[in-house]
Amino acid sequence: MYNVNAIMKQAQKMQEEAARAEQELLDRRISASSGGGVVTAVVNGKKDLIGLSIQQDIDATDVETIADLVVAAIHEAQAEADRQAEEVMKKVTAGMPHIPGLG
C-alpha cells in the first residue's frame, strides 16, 4: 500500500521544484540563427520571443526571404526551448512514484 503522507510530502516538494523550474525557464535565453547568421532569434525557456536581430547588410528588398529567415530562426529557438524545458521538467518529476490511474 502507498504511504499517503510520504506521497503528499513528495508532491509538495515536486510542486516547489516545479515553481523553481518555471522561473529558471523564464530566465533562460536561447538563441538560434538562420541564413548563416543573417537572422538571430532569442527566446526564453517558455518559448516567448524576446529578441530578434537582422544583419544590416541583408538585401532589404527581398522581403520574402527575410520573412522566411525570421520564421526559421524563431522556430529553431523555440524547438531548443522545448528540448531544454523537457530536460528541466524530467528532473522535477524524477523519483515520483507511478500511481496507477493517475497518468
C-alpha positions as CSV (number, residue, x, y, z in Angstrom):
1,M,0.0,0.0,0.0
2,Y,1.1,3.6,-0.5
3,N,2.2,5.8,2.3
4,V,-0.2,8.8,1.7
5,N,1.7,11.2,3.9
6,A,5.0,10.4,2.1
7,I,3.4,10.8,-1.3
8,M,1.8,14.2,-0.2
9,K,5.2,15.4,1.1
10,Q,6.9,14.4,-2.1
11,A,4.1,16.0,-4.2
12,Q,4.6,19.3,-2.2
13,K,8.3,19.1,-2.8
14,M,7.7,18.5,-6.5
15,Q,5.3,21.4,-6.7
16,E,8.0,23.7,-5.2
17,E,10.6,22.3,-7.6
18,A,8.2,22.9,-10.5
19,A,7.8,26.5,-9.5
20,R,11.6,27.0,-9.4
21,A,11.9,25.2,-12.7
22,E,9.3,27.6,-14.2
23,Q,11.3,30.6,-13.1
24,E,14.5,29.1,-14.4
25,L,12.9,28.6,-17.8
26,L,11.7,32.2,-17.8
27,D,15.2,33.4,-17.0
28,R,16.9,31.3,-19.8
29,R,17.9,32.9,-23.0
30,I,18.0,30.6,-26.0
31,S,19.2,31.8,-29.4
32,A,19.1,30.3,-32.9
33,S,20.2,31.7,-36.2
34,S,19.2,31.2,-39.8
35,G,20.7,32.1,-43.1
36,G,24.2,31.6,-41.9
37,G,23.7,34.0,-39.0
38,V,21.8,36.7,-41.0
39,V,18.9,36.4,-38.6
40,T,19.1,35.6,-34.9
41,A,16.1,35.0,-32.7
42,V,16.2,34.8,-28.9
43,V,13.5,33.2,-26.8
44,N,13.2,32.4,-23.1
45,G,12.7,28.9,-21.9
46,K,8.9,29.3,-22.2
47,K,9.3,30.0,-25.9
48,D,8.5,33.7,-25.7
49,L,10.3,35.7,-28.3
50,I,12.4,38.3,-26.5
51,G,14.9,39.4,-29.2
52,L,15.4,39.4,-32.9
53,S,18.3,40.7,-34.9
54,I,18.8,41.0,-38.6
55,Q,22.2,41.9,-40.1
56,Q,22.2,45.3,-41.8
57,D,23.9,44.1,-45.0
58,I,21.0,42.0,-46.0
59,D,19.1,42.8,-49.2
60,A,16.1,44.7,-47.7
61,T,14.2,44.4,-51.0
62,D,13.9,40.6,-50.6
63,V,11.2,40.8,-48.0
64,E,10.0,37.2,-48.6
65,T,13.4,35.7,-47.9
66,I,13.8,37.9,-44.8
67,A,10.5,36.7,-43.5
68,D,11.4,33.1,-44.1
69,L,14.7,33.5,-42.2
70,V,12.9,35.2,-39.3
71,V,10.4,32.3,-39.1
72,A,13.1,29.7,-39.3
73,A,15.2,31.3,-36.6
74,I,12.2,31.6,-34.3
75,H,11.1,28.0,-34.9
76,E,14.6,26.7,-34.2
77,A,15.0,28.7,-31.0
78,Q,11.5,27.6,-29.8
79,A,12.4,23.9,-30.6
80,E,15.5,24.2,-28.5
81,A,13.4,25.8,-25.7
82,D,11.1,22.8,-25.8
83,R,14.1,20.4,-25.5
84,Q,15.5,22.3,-22.6
85,A,12.1,22.6,-20.8
86,E,11.7,18.8,-21.2
87,E,15.1,18.2,-19.5
88,V,14.2,20.6,-16.7
89,M,10.8,19.0,-16.1
90,K,12.3,15.5,-16.1
91,K,14.5,16.5,-13.2
92,V,11.4,17.8,-11.3
93,T,9.4,14.6,-11.8
94,A,12.3,12.1,-11.2
95,G,11.7,9.7,-8.4
96,M,7.9,10.4,-8.2
97,P,6.2,7.0,-7.9
98,H,3.8,6.0,-10.6
99,I,0.3,5.6,-9.1
100,P,-2.0,3.5,-11.3
101,G,-4.8,5.5,-12.8
102,L,-3.0,8.9,-12.4
103,G,-1.1,9.0,-15.6
